[in-house]
């Protein structure tokens, strides 16, 4: 965000990894990392699918890389680990600060 705000004019930048990872792969990895029974907590409802369901959605960060010098240096699993760690820390903070 700092790099975006330092630009002379406004523009749109896609800040993403550029890595392809399906939602199914993300869920599988998260369940494995958290020792959760995927089949016990995930339910598929075909009525909620889009007419043309995308199997994988990913972004292209090349504009941010070339114009901002921005670099992404995490694997998908490293990002997942950070998300899990931060959520656990947030939950712990909420439990110790119930009025917040």
N, C-alpha and C positions, 0 to 999 in steps of 0.2 A: 504494500500500500504506500509505503514511504516513497518508493521509486516512482510510482504513478503520480503522486502528488507533487513531485519535483519537476514534472514536465511543464513546458511553456504553455501548452494548450491541453484541452481535455480530449480524451480519446477512450476507446474501449479496449481493454486487454483481457485476455482469457488467462487466468492464473490457475494452472492445473498441472498435473504430472505428465500428461500425454501418454500415460500407461493405459493399456486396455485391460480392463478387469470387469467381468460381468457381475451383476448384482448377485447372481447365484454363487459365483466364486467368492465374493465378499462375505456373503452369509455363511458359507461353508467354513471359511477361514476363521471368522469370528466365533462360530459355534465351537470349532476345535480349540481355539485359544481359551475360551471361557468354559470349556468342558460342558457344553450344553447339548442336549438331545435335539438336534435340528428337526427331526420329524415330529417331536413332541411340541414344538413351539411355532413352527412355520406351517401355514395352511395356504394352499393355492386355490384361488377362485377364478376360474376361467372367465367368468362374467365381468371381471374387473380388468381384463387384458385389453389393450388397445387393438383396433382392427389390424394394424401392422406393427406388431410388437418388435421392438428393437432388441436384438440379442446382446449388443454391447454398445455402450455410449461412452465416448471419450472426447477429450478436448485437444485442441492444437495450441500449445503455448508458444509457437515460434515467433509471433509478433512481440510478446513480452520478452522473449530471449534476445531477439535481435535489436529491438529499440530500447529496452530497459537494462539489458545485461542480466536479466533475472535468470537464475538457475534453480532447478529442482533436483534434490539429491537423495530422495528417499525411495525405497522400494515400496510396493503396495503393502507388504507385511509390516514394514517399519512404520508406515502411516497408520495401519490398523492398530499396532501396539501403542502408538502415541494416543490415538483416539480412546482406546480402552483405558489406558493409564489416566488420562485427563478426566474421563467420565467417573472413574473410581474415586479420584481425588475430589471431584466436585460433589459426589454423593456423600463422601466422608465430611466435607465441609458443611454441606446442608444439614447433616445429622447433628453436627456440633454447633450449628447456628440456626436453630429452628425458626427464629423470628425473621430471618432474612429471606 
